[in-house]
Amino acid sequence: MPFVGDSEVAVKQVGENDWELMNELVYQGNYETFVVPAGTDTDFASVPRPFVWFIPRYGKYTRAAILHDYLWRVKAMDGEIAWADADGLFRRTLRELDVAFLQRWIMWSAVRLASMTKRQASDGRFAQIPLALLFVLLATVVVGPPAIVIVASLAVFWVIEWITFGLLEVVTFLKSRFRKAPPRKEVSSPRIGMKL
């Protein structure tokens, strides 16, 4: 395995979808060693909510996702590594972690297209778009229809949740007008939880 030392992932939750690495993660490349230090933040695989049924946020590729987060958030932002190289290293680690061919190419295509929006040198910035689009289009045939249903269901649920929240607020208000004691339970307002 290219991940060396204690390659077990130990994290603690620091936000709704954010985690902090408790121990360092070391990846030995062909020419370079990448050390993701303890304390590094990650969201694992950055998969939008409508697609987590197809590619969950974590799995056998978790270490590759943590390394890629670090490469993007630290090394690429500081200009120490090109965005395309960070994405290529992600695809390579996915292969080394035995992620299935089509799944790893779809994951690479998603991060490659996302990195096109990042500030970077124009050299080769768009060179991999045709290949990335090919795999995204292939995935869209499979994941598109269920994703549309999931988004519609989430929207309906969100509306129902807001209606329920409004009714509970009215009931709480009415109870407070007729009782001297404060309400025993707080009602949390709904939020859109879709990370796109």
Rosetta blueprint (number, residue, H / E / L):
1 M L
2 P L
3 F E
4 V E
5 G L
6 D L
7 S L
8 E L
9 V L
10 A L
11 V E
12 K E
13 Q E
14 V L
15 G L
16 E L
17 N L
18 D L
19 W E
20 E E
21 L E
22 M L
23 N L
24 E L
25 L E
26 V E
27 Y E
28 Q E
29 G L
30 N L
31 Y L
32 E L
33 T E
34 F E
35 V E
36 V E
37 P L
38 A L
39 G L
40 T L
41 D E
42 T E
43 D L
44 F L
45 A L
46 S L
47 V L
48 P L
49 R H
50 P H
51 F H
52 V L
53 W L
54 F L
55 I L
56 P L
57 R L
58 Y L
59 G L
60 K L
61 Y L
62 T H
63 R H
64 A H
65 A H
66 I H
67 L H
68 H H
69 D H
70 Y H
71 L H
72 W H
73 R H
74 V H
75 K H
76 A H
77 M L
78 D L
79 G L
80 E L
81 I L
82 A L
83 W H
84 A H
85 D H
86 A H
87 D H
88 G H
89 L H
90 F H
91 R H
92 R H
93 T H
94 L H
95 R H
96 E H
97 L L
98 D L
99 V L
100 A L
101 F H
102 L H
103 Q H
104 R H
105 W H
106 I H
107 M H
108 W H
109 S H
110 A H
111 V H
112 R H
113 L H
114 A H
115 S H
116 M L
117 T L
118 K L
119 R L
120 Q L
121 A L
122 S L
123 D L
124 G L
125 R L
126 F L
127 A L
128 Q L
129 I H
130 P H
131 L H
132 A H
133 L H
134 L H
135 F H
136 V H
137 L H
138 L H
139 A H
140 T H
141 V H
142 V H
143 V H
144 G H
145 P H
146 P H
147 A H
148 I H
149 V H
150 I H
151 V H
152 A H
153 S H
154 L H
155 A H
156 V H
157 F H
158 W H
159 V H
160 I H
161 E H
162 W H
163 I H
164 T H
165 F H
166 G H
167 L H
168 L H
169 E H
170 V H
171 V H
172 T H
173 F H
174 L H
175 K H
176 S H
177 R H
178 F H
179 R L
180 K L
181 A L
182 P L
183 P L
184 R L
185 K L
186 E L
187 V L
188 S L
189 S L
190 P L
191 R L
192 I L
193 G L
194 M L
195 K L
196 L L
